[in-house]
Amino acid sequence: MRYRSTRSEEKISAPQALLQGLAKDGGLYVPEMLPAPFIEYNSLRDLSYKELASFVLKRFLTDIPENDLKKLTDAAYTGTFDAKEIVPVKRMTDAFSVAEMFYGRTCAFKDLALSLFPYLLVWAKAQENDGKQILILTATSGDTGKAALEGFRDIPDINIMVFYPSDGVSPLQKDQMQKQSGNNVRVAGIDGNFDDAQSALKRIFMSGLREEASEKGVLFSSANSINIGRLLPQIIYYVWIWLQLRKNHSIGENERFNVVVPTGNFGNILAGWMAKEIGVPLGQLICASNENKVLTDFFETGVYDINREFYLTESPSMDILISSNFERFLYYVLGSADKVAAAMKALNKEGRYAVSEEELADALGEITGGWASSEDMKRAIKAVYESYDYLMDPHTAVAYAVYHRLRCEGKIERHSHTVIISTAHPYKFPGIVAEILGLDETGTPYDVLRRIEKKTGIPIPFQLGDLEMKEKRFIDIIGKDDVADAVSEYMDDIMNIRMRNE
Ligand SMILES: *Cc1c(COP(=O)(O)O)cnc(C)c1O
């Protein structure tokens, strides 16, 4: 299968799409044609997660021989998750379940894609066979950086450098990055916010440094969710969720189920939509936002408008105004790269674009939106803990709050079953969880976690608990104008180490 840009007729192979990340015209790569529905219960019900992974991906990555793909998915999902099902689906009532995606190495759902993505990239690199070193450059507001560092740690011929806003991540997230192990990793805090980090990297991608690096034998690439290699692995778990619901009789043979997805960059819910296209019987797909509700407003009005206040919330991974992957959905809805290019140009210039009434109706036929305030979110954590003895993280709670409201308003189909996508372990956000449980919030994040553990009986995941005693390795904070120099320096180190080894 070939991949095409959302903004022009540019088409390339899967390995090239994986290596380049972003199309030259600024667009994102999408499968040239989505496979016809091929998901079928009886032949899939007994597969393990990794077997299912290769079964689904072989339709999208047709260039990888099936046996090789099996080895990749096997390596990606062996020993990397703390739950044998990889994504356990917990049935709460007849009406809803929670799909828990936080058993990976960083306790957030990004581990599901970032455990496999490095293997796909290594495969792509082998196809190109150019002997280059890859340098992954990533800006993070918290979760992506750590998940990418863990995914790429100690993989030969690939190096990774992560930049985070030194004051914009939680203390626990900062520890996760500063204490990162691995011989091919580097991390720096920047004296600026997430946008400064992201813009600095974008400038590097478009600067002479990229060319210079290429001549020296280093290829720049990205681990952000614009890469198709981040998106495809996310389709797998929607198939998995369906199989679990069928097996535990939450839904019957001809029944559909709904999902509510806490959304930031629109990658997760887009993968759900693609799963529906390949045959997973999804009913309503609901995109849940926090106060940064650009998407909810779009689904209400057909206008995407980022000229608005930006809120820092307790669900920081959803604090995004430019949802990159929405461009892919728009491409499928509008059915025209020219129209997408025009919309993106308007977004860039005026910070807004609008679609027609008909186009909006088409979009709403696929996905709808809703949002929850910080108060709604907190009430949801408290209510679900009290009613079901179940603790949610703030992102998951935004999704639950949206679900609860829509259900009360009669906007969820009666007698249908709904799955709340749980994107992070509640212990990644000890401060807010302690506040809601009425516990003392003082001390280190680990002190707070111990208090929560004592009260709830939920054990602290080792991925978080082990951090306390680890040494800080990367404490550098650099100016936002020094990012290119830092990249340059690391590039030279990479080449020196390589020469020494040869
Ligand atoms: C990244 C992230 C999200 C948002 O996912 P998108 O695919 O960007 O929509 C939601 N919750 C958590 C915990 C995340 O890390």
The ligand as an ORCA input file, in Angstrom:
! r2SCAN-3c Opt
* xyz 0 1
  C      -1.695     12.323     24.332
  C      -2.749     12.110     25.343
  C      -4.109     12.369     25.057
  C      -4.573     12.916     23.728
  O      -4.451     11.959     22.693
  P      -4.535     12.418     21.167
  O      -4.254     11.187     20.383
  O      -3.469     13.457     21.001
  O      -5.884     12.961     20.926
  C      -5.056     12.096     26.033
  N      -4.682     11.640     27.255
  C      -3.389     11.397     27.574
  C      -3.061     10.923     28.944
  C      -2.377     11.624     26.641
  O      -1.089     11.387     26.966
*
